[in-house]
Amino acid sequence: MSGQALLLKTPQLVTITPLEELFGLSGDIRSGSETELLLIQGGRGEVHCEHQIFTVKEGDLVILHPQVAHAEIPSSDAPLKGFRLAIGQLQVNRLPPGCLIAAADPPILPLKKNYETINRFFTEIYSEHRSRKLGSEDLITYLLQSILIHVIRISTEPNQPVQISAISEKVREFIKSNYSEDLSLNELAALVYVNPYHLSHIFKEEIGMSPIQYLIKCRIDEAKRLLEHTDLSVKEVAQRVGYPNANYFNILFKKMTGESPGKFRRA
């Protein structure tokens, strides 16, 4: 496809809607004549598509082709946030009308390092769509084409294994060995002689989450192990993994797993 036009027609914006407005229809199976892109800016949930279930989270892009039956199910404790973009007149070189990726490709595209760029394009389209200023239609068309070309590039790039730097590796191993301690981002950054912003950026790009999110993951993973294999009380488990406040631990555990520590233990 190199050197050839990717978009054989000028795609048209049908509508752009915040996902929060969409979930009045949560759980309803629907399909339409447009191509839909769902940008996940936050929260967690599931997308039911063609008799398959896909888990989605922040940084994912969901690609739904015309006439494909689908439904979005947001998590009750971390509702999905983002945008639904409906596109008409989509014609990509060497693909059927309305298709952005090959039919055999999974409809969930993790954007990773491309998230900030795509997120900015979505946000600007939504702003221009609402404002209807002079030149908004032209700017929306440009932004929409930019999104589509970026998505095609991302989806056709060969999957390269992520190289983990010495900085991320050292911080990751330190967190795994010291998760029960009261660690801060500043302390972790000082450990590898970089500033906190740089550490957050490189760690999230290479590990897939921020250092503090990884710390929480390690604590919750150990808490699940203790709940399953020991008779320690929930309060004792909370203290063992670094949470002196058992109430806060209960809230965080339910947010991360979808159920309370007690219910998790009884399951």
Stockholm file with secondary structure:
# STOCKHOLM 1.0

chainA/1-267         MSGQALLLKTPQLVTITPLEELFGLSGDIRSGSETELLLIQGGRGEVHCEHQIFTVKEGDLVILHPQVAHAEIPSSDAPLKGFRLAIGQLQVNRLPPGCLIAAADPPILPLKKNYETINRFFTEIYSEHRSRKLGSEDLITYLLQSILIHVIRISTEPNQPVQISAISEKVREFIKSNYSEDLSLNELAALVYVNPYHLSHIFKEEIGMSPIQYLIKCRIDEAKRLLEHTDLSVKEVAQRVGYPNANYFNILFKKMTGESPGKFRRA
#=GR chainA/1-267 SS CTTSCSBSSCCEEEEEEEHHHHGGGTTCCBCCSSEEEEEEEECEEEEEETTEEEEEETTEEEEECTTCCEEEEECSSSCCEEEEEEEESCCBTTSCTTCSSCTTSCSEEECGGGHHHHHHHHHHHHHHHHHCCTTHHHHHHHHHHHHHHHHHHHHHSCCCCCCCCHHHHHHHHHHHHHTTSCCCHHHHHHHTTSCHHHHHHHHHHHHSSCHHHHHHHHHHHHHHHHHHHCCCCHHHHHHHTTCSCHHHHHHHHHHHHSSCHHHHHHC
#=GC SS_cons         CTTSCSBSSCCEEEEEEEHHHHGGGTTCCBCCSSEEEEEEEECEEEEEETTEEEEEETTEEEEECTTCCEEEEECSSSCCEEEEEEEESCCBTTSCTTCSSCTTSCSEEECGGGHHHHHHHHHHHHHHHHHCCTTHHHHHHHHHHHHHHHHHHHHHSCCCCCCCCHHHHHHHHHHHHHTTSCCCHHHHHHHTTSCHHHHHHHHHHHHSSCHHHHHHHHHHHHHHHHHHHCCCCHHHHHHHTTCSCHHHHHHHHHHHHSSCHHHHHHC
//
